[in-house]
Amino acid sequence: MIPESFIQELLHRVDIVDLIDSHVPLKKAGANYAACCPFHNEKSPSFTVSPSKQFYHCFGCGAHGTAIGFMMEYAGLGFIDAVRELANRAGMVVPEDERRRPADVPQTVALAEAMGRAARFYYESLKTSPKAIAYLKSRGVSGEVARRFGIGYAGDGWQNLEQAFERYDDPALQSAGLVIRNEQGRLYDRFRDRVMFPIINAKGEVIAFGGRVLGEGEPKYLNSPETPLFEKGREVFGLPQARAALRETNTAIVVEGYMDVVALAQHGVGNALATLGTATTPTHVQKLLRQVDRIVYCFDGDSAGRKAAWRALENSLEALPEQKSIGFVFLPPADDPDSYVRANGADDFKRLVAQATPLSDFMLGELSAHCDLASAEGRAQLVAAAKPLLGRLQTPLLRLQIVKQLAEKTGFSQAEVERLCDLRPITRPAPARAPRRPPSLARALLALLLQKPELARQVPLAALTDSSGEARAVRQLCAAVVDAGLVTPGLAALIERLRGSDEESVLREAAAELMQHPFAEEDIDSEFAGAIEQLQAGEQRRAFEELQTKVQRLGVSGLNDEEKRQYLAALSARSQPAAPREGN
C-alpha cells in the first residue's frame, strides 16, 4: 500500500499544468489553461486545467480528474503505475516497505498488501517456468501484453507462497484466499500449477486472482473466494487496462474468460472486460455504464454462451438508463472471442461489435422463437413471456418501442399490450417550464469545502442529518481533512484520498461543477457561514419538532429536565422576531 502522506506530497510536487502540457499543449485562458480534449474529438477547446485546484475537466465529454487520474486515463495505467510514473517525474521514490506495518492497520489494508506481494511473486515465477511461458506463447500472448495484465504463474508445489512471506501461517493469507487450512490443520496454497490473472480494482490494488490450470485438471479456471476485498458480483477483469480504449470507443465489450480479454487486447481490441465466474449483475452494468454509453456482450457461440447472454439481458434491464444502449454479438458455435479474433483478426471482430444485435431485437427474437406466432395461443404466450421483462425495464422510451414491436407481432393494440402487461402508458406530457431547483444545502456545502478544504474543520457534523450522497460525501471529506493532521490537503489530494469510496463519483462531479462555477474568493467565508447557519437552523427545527411530537403524545410532564429546558428555550426563540443579519 502506498501511504496517503506520499500521495499528498506527490500531488503537491507535480504541477498538473506542466504534466498535461507535456502531453497536450495548453494555452492560457484567464485563470486556467485550455486545450482541445485528448479524450474525444473536438474542434474548439473545451478541456480546462485549473492550476489552483490541480484538477482538469472537459466541458465536452465530462472527463475530469487529478494528475494521477490524467495518467491513468491518458496512458491507460493502473493507479499504482500512474503514481510510480509521476514519482519518477518528480524525482521521488515510491515507498514500498511492506514487511512492516502497524498492528492496527485495517484488515483490508493487510489483505491488499498480501495480494500485492503474491501478485509480484507469481509474476516473477512466470519468468522461470518454461511450460507456463510455452502455454502463453501457444495462445499468442506476447511478453508486453503479459506484463500489461500482470500475468503470473503459481508453481505446482503445495507451499510455494512460503517463499514470498515471512509467516506462511499469517491469518491474512487465509483471509485473502491465498492459503487454505485443511481439516487436519495443514496449510497449503490455493493456486497450484496455474497461469495467474490478477484482478485489479479502481485504486490499482490486486484484490483477487483467476488461475487457469496447465494441462489436464479441474476446475479449468479457479477464482479467489469472496473476501473483505473482493465481491465477484461487483468487479470485472481488465478494467484498469481498458480505461483508455473505453474512453476512445465509448463501448465496453463484456466477455466470459480472462484469455478472451487478453487475446482481444493482443489483437488491438483493448475495450474488453470479463465477469469473474458469475453472470453479469446489475452492479456490473451500472459500473460500466458510468464510463461508457454502450455495452456489447460477446460470449461463446455455444448454447451455454447464449444462455449467459440471456442472463446478461435480464440483469441489464433494471440498470439500463436512457441514452445508453446494450447489444449482443453471437459468434459461430465452435468459437469464443479468443479463437475468433485469432482466426479472423481485429477488424472483423470490431465489425461484429459495431453490428451487434440490439437488446430489443434479441429479447423479442428469443421470446418469439419459443412461441407459435401463427396461432392465437402462441401470440398470447409471447405477451405473457414479455410481461415480466417489460416491467423491469426502466427506460420509458425503449420500453415504448418494444411495446410497439410486440403489438405488431401479436396483433394487439399498443394500449392492449400495456394493459395486459400492467404497464402505465408512457405518453408523457411536455414538461412544464418550472424553475430549476437550487442545489441542496449539502451540495452547496460540499462545493465550498472542495474550494476551501480547511473549512471542513468547522462543520458541525452532528447537525448534518441528511442521508443523501452529498451529505455522506461531506462527512467523508471532513473526516479526510481531520485525519490529514495539521496540513490541510488540497482538492486534488482529497479526491485521490477518497478514490474508491462509495461517494467518489459525487465528489468528482462536485469538483467538475466547481471548475465551471467557482465561488468568488471574497465570498467563500460568508457563503460558508450562511450554509452553516442554515444547517444549524434545520437541526434546531428538527429537534424542536421531535420534542413537540413528544409533548403532544405525553404532555410537558413527559419530558426530562434537559428536554424541558430545550423546549422552553425553543418556544421562546420562535416567539422572538429574527435579528437582522449583518450587512442587511
N, C-alpha and C positions, 0 to 999 in steps of 0.2 A: 504494500500500500504506500502511495506517495503522501507524505504529510500535508495537511491543509496549509500549514505555515509556508511550505515550499511553493505550493500553487500560488499563494498570495504574493510571495516575494517575486516569483516568476512573472506574474501579470503586472507587477509594479515595474519590473525592469524592461519588459518587452513593450515597446510602443506599437499599438495596433496600426497606427497610420504608417509608420515605417515598414511594418510587416506586410500589410496589404499592398502598399505602393511598390514593393519589390516584386509583386506578382501581377498587380493590376494598377497601371499608372493612375494616380489620383490628381484631382485639381481642387484648389481651394474654392470653397463655396460658403462664404460667410464664416461662421464659427466652425463649420465642419468641412469635410472633404467629400468629393463626389466622383463617380466613375460609372461607366456602363457596367451593369451587373455581370459578374463572371459566372453566375449560376443560371442565367437564361438569356435568350437573345433579345436585345433591345437596341433602338437607335438613339434614344436620348437618355442621359444618365439618370437613374433613379436609385442608385446604390450609394448610400451615405455612410460615412465613417466619422464618429464623434471622438475627438482626442480627449475631451473632458470626461466622457463616460467610458472610454475604451471599449466601445461597442459599435457594431455595424448593423445596418438594416437596409433592406431593399424594399422600396415602396411599390415595386412592380410585382415581384414574386413572393415577397414576405420573408425571404431568407434573412436571418439575423443571428448574432452571437458575439462571443468574445474572440480574443486572439486564438485561444485553444479551439474554439468552435470553428473558426475560419480554416485552420489547418486540417481539422477533421473533415470538413465539407469539401474544401478546395483540393486537398491532396488525397482524400479518401483514407485518412489514417484513423486508427483507433485512438481512444483517449490517451492511453499511456504513450503510444508512439508520437502523438501530437505534442505531449508535454516534453518528451525527450528531444524532439526536433527544435522546439522553442528554447529549451535549456541549452542545447548546443549553440544556438544562435546568440544567446545571452552570455555564453561562457560559464554556465552553471552546470554542476554535476547533480543528476537526479539521485537523491538518497535512496538506497535500496538495502538498508540494514534490516533484513527480515529475520535474522536469527534472534534478535532481542526485541521484545515488545512488553509493555506493561501488563501486569496481571489483570488490570481492569479494562483492557481493550474489549469492546463489544464482540459478541460471538461471531457476528457476520464478518467483521474485520479479520478475525483469526481464520475463519473458513476461506475468505478470499485470498489471504496470504498463502494458505496451504495449497489452494487450487493453482495459484500463480506459480508456486515453486514446482508443483507436479507438472504443470504445462511445460516449463523450461526443461525439466528432466526428460520428459517424453520427447521433446523437440531435439534435444542433444542425442538421445538414444537412437533416433531415426538415422542419424549420420553413420552409426556403426552397425546398422542392420541391413545387410545386403538383400535379404528377402523382402523386407518392407520397401526398400528403395526400388527393387525389381517390380514389386506389385504396383507402386505408383507409376513407374515408367510404363508398365503394361496398360495402364489406364490413361496414358497420355498426359500425366501431370508433370509439369516442369518444376525445377527447383525453385524458380521465382514464385510460382503460384503456391507451392508447398509452404514457402516462407510467409507469403501473404496471409495464408489461413492458419499459420502456426501448427501445421500438421506434424504429428509426432508418432512415436511407436512405444507401446508397452511390451516389454520383453515377456518371454514365456515362463519365467521363474515365478515362484509363489510370493516372494517378498522383495521384489526389485526396488520398490519405493524406499526400502530401508536405507538405500544409498543416498537418497535425497533429503532425508530428515534426521535430525539428531535423535528424536524419540519416535520410533515406529509405533509405540503404543500411545502417542498423543491422541486424546479423545477427539481433537479437531479432525484428524484423518478419517475417523469413522463417521463423524457428523457430516463431513463433506462428501461421503460416499466413495472415498478413495480406497479405504481398507474395510474389510469385513471380519467380524469375530464370529467363529462358528460355535456350535453347542458345546464343544469341548474347551472353549476359551482360546483357541488358536487364532492368530491374526494372519490374514493373507490379502494380497492385492485383489481388488475387484476386477481390474482390467489386466488381462494376460494375453500375450501374443496377438495384439490388435493394433491396427493403424488408428491413431487417436486424432479426433477432430475437436479442438477446444471450442466451447460455446461462450461467446463474449457478450457482456451487457453494454448498455449505453455509455458507462463510465470506462470501458476498456478493460474491465475485470473478467477473468476467467471464472465462470460460475458453474460450469458443468462440462462433461465430455460425452462424446459419442465414439464408440470404438467398433471398428469393422474387423471381424475375425479374418486372419490369414489362413488360407486353406479351408479344410472342412471343419465344421463346428457349429454349434447352436448356442445362443441365437446369433444370427448373421451380424446384426447390429445390437450392441449393448449400450444403453444410455445410463447416465448417472441417475440415481434416485432423486426424488424431490427433497430439498434441504431448505434451511432458512435462506439460502442464497438463490435457490433455483426452483421455479414453478413452471413446469413444461407448458402449461396452457397459456403462459404469458410471453414466452421467449421464442425467438426464431434463430436459426443458424445462418451466419453470414451477413448480419445487418451492418456491423462496422465496415466490412469490406465493400458493401454495396452502396454506401452513402452517396458517393459522387455519381454513380450510374443512376441511382434512384432520382437524384435531382435532375440529371440530364434528360432522362427518358420520361419522367413523371409516371412511371409504371413499375409496379413490383410484380415479379413472376414468382409464384409460390409453387415449389416442387416438394417431393416427399423425402428425397435422400440427400445426405451430405455430399456424396460423389456427384449427384446431379448438379448441385451448386458449384462445386469445384470444377467439373468438366465444362459447364457453361462459361464460367469465368476464364478458363483456359482458352476458350474459343472467342473471347471478346464480348460475351453476354454477361455483364457484371451486375445486373439488377435482379439476380435470382436469390431466393431465400428458401429455407426448408423449415417445416414444422418438425418438432422433436419427438417422433414416435407417438404422436397423438393426432387426432383430427384437428383441422383448423377450428379455432374457437372464436367467438365474438370479440374477445380481447385481442387476439392476433389481428383481426380485421380492423378494429379501431386503431390499434397501434400503427399499422401500415398506412391506413387512410389519413392519418395525421401528417404523413410525409409525402404521399403521392395522391393523385386523383384517380388512379386506375390500378386494380389488382387483376392479374390473369393467373388462373390456376392451371397448371400443366402437370398432370400426374401420368403414371404409367398407362400404356394403351390397353391393358387387360381389364377384365371385369372388376377386379379389385380397385384399379385406378378410377374406373367410372363410379364405383360406389363411394370412393373417397371424394370425388368431385361433387357428388350429390350431398354428402355430409357437409362439405365446404359451403355449398349453396344454402343449405338450411341454416347454418351458423352465421351466414353473412347477412341474412335478411334484416335482422333487427339492428345490425351495426352499420348498415349502408345509409349514409346521409345523401341529401340532394346534391346534385352536381358532381357526384362521384360515380364510378362505374366498375362493374366486375364482369370478367369474361372467362371463357374456358377453352383450353386447347386440348384436343383429343388426338393423341399420337396413334400410329398403327399398332395393332395388338401386341406385336413382338417387341415394341420399342419402349424405352424410358427416355427422359430428356438427355441423359448421358450418351446412350447409344445413338440416339437420333442426331445429336449435334456432331458427334464424331463421324457419322456416316454421311451426313448431308450438309454440314457446315453451318456457320452462324447466320449467314444471310437468309437461308431457307427457314431456319428456326425463327428468326425475327419476323419473317413474313407470316408464319403461323400465329405469332403473338399479335401482330397487327390485325390479323383477320379473325381473331378469337370470337367464338360464339358468345353473344351477349347473354347475360343472366336470364333475361326474359325468354329468349328463344330456347335456351337449354331447359329451363323449367317447364315450359309448355310442351316442348318436344318430348321430354322424358315422361311427363304425365300422360300425354296423348298416346305414346307408344304402348301403354298398358290399358287403353280403352278402345272400344269399337265405336268410332265416331259415326259409323253408318247406321247405328241403332240409337233409339231414344234412351235406352238404358245406359249405353256407353257414354253418350253426351252428358247425361245426368251424373254419371260416375266421375267424369272429368271435372265438373264443377265442384263436386264433393271433395275430390282429391286436392283441388287447388285452394279450397276454403281455408284450411289452417295456415297455409303458406302466405296467402294474401293478408291474413290477419296479423302476421308477424312483420310484414313489410312496412317500414316506417317512412318510405319516400312516397308522398302523395302523387307526384307526377308520374313516376314509374308505375305505381300501383294502378293508376288510371289507365295507362297504356296497356297493361296486362289484362285488365278487366275488359277493355275494348276488344283485344285479340281473343279473349276467352268467349266473349259474346259472339264474335264472328264464327268461331269454331263450333259452338254448341247450338246456335240459332236462338238463344235467349237475347233479350234486350240488355243494354248496359245496366239499366235500373234493376232489372230482374236478377242479374248476376250479383249486383251489390246487395240486394235484399236477401238472396239465397245464401250469400257468404257473410251475412250480418255486418256489412261494411257501410259506413256512413258515406253518402255521396260526396265526392271530392270536387265539387264545383264551388270553389270558394269565391266570395265576393271580393271585389277590388278593395284593397286595404285603404282605410280612411287615412287622410293626411294628419296623423297625430304628431305632436311634437316629440322629438327624440328624448327618450328617458335619460336623465342625467346619470352619471356613473354613481355607483353605490358609495357609501361613506368608506367602506373597506377598500374599494378600488382606488378612490382618491388618496387614501392614507398610504396605500401600497406605492403609488406613484411618487408621493412626497418622500417616502423613505428610500426609494431607489435613487432619487436625485440627491438626497442629503442623508446618507445612511446613519450618521451619528445621532439623528433624531430618534432612532429606534430605541435608544436607552430611556427615552422619556414617555414611551407609550404605556398607558395603564392597561395592560393586557386583561386584567380582571374585568374591565368594562367592555371588552370585545367579546360578546357572547354569540355573535353571528357565526353560523356554521358553514358559510359559503366557502368556495375555493379561494376567493380573495382574502377572506379573514384568516383561513389556515395559512395562506402564503405570508400574511403579515406576521403571524406568530412565528413561523419558521424563520423569517428574515430577522426578526427581533432576537430570537434565540441565537442565530448565527453571529450577529453583531456582539451580543454579550459574551458568547463563547470565545470570540476572537481576542478578548482582552482589551488592553489599553489602546492599541492601534486599530482604528475602525477600517474594515475593508471597503474598497470602492465597489461600484456597481458590478464591474466585470468579475471581481473576486467573489462577490456574493453569489452571482449567477453560477459560477463554477463550483462554489462551496455547496450549493444546493442541487447540483446536477444529479439526476437520478431520483430525486424526491418526487412524491406524488404531485406536488404543486409546481414542479419545474416549468411546465407549459404556461401556467398562469403568470409566473414571474417573467418569463421570456416575452410573453405578449404585452405585459405592462411595460417592460423595458423598451420594446419596439414602439409602443404608443408614445412613450416619453421622448423618443427621438423626434417624433413629428410635432408633439405638443408639450415642450418642456415648460416648467414654471419659470417665471422671471426670478432671478436670484434674490432680488429685494423683496419678493412676495412670499418666499417659501416659509419663513418663520411665522408670518401672520396667517397663512393658509393652514399651516400645521396646528397653530393654536386654535383656529376655528374648528378644525376637524376634531381635535381632542375635546373641545367644549361640547360639540355635538355628540361625541361618543359618550362622554360622561353624563350629559343630559339624558340620553337614551337609556343609559344604565339606571339612572335615578328614576326615570319613568317606569322602567320595568320593575324595579324594586318596590316602588310605591304601589303599582298595580297588584303585585303579589301580596303585599300587606293588606291592601283594600279587599282583595278576594278573601283573605283570611278573616278580616273583620266582618265581612258580610256573612261568612259561614259561622264564626264563633263569637262575634262581638269583640269589642275592645278588650274585654277581660281575658280573651283567649290569647292575647299577645304577651310575650315575656317583657321584662322591663326595658331591655335594649330595643326590641321591636316597637314598644310604645313610644320611646324617645324618638326613634327614626320616623314613625308615623306622624307624630305631632309636629316634628320639625318639617316634614314634607308638606303637611297641610298648611303650616304657617308660610312656608316658602311659596306655595301655589297661590296663596291669597294676596301676596305682595306683588306690586307691579314690577315688571322686569327692569333692571337697571340698564341704562343705555350703554352699549359697548363703546370703548374708547375709539374716537375718530368719527363717531356718528353725530 
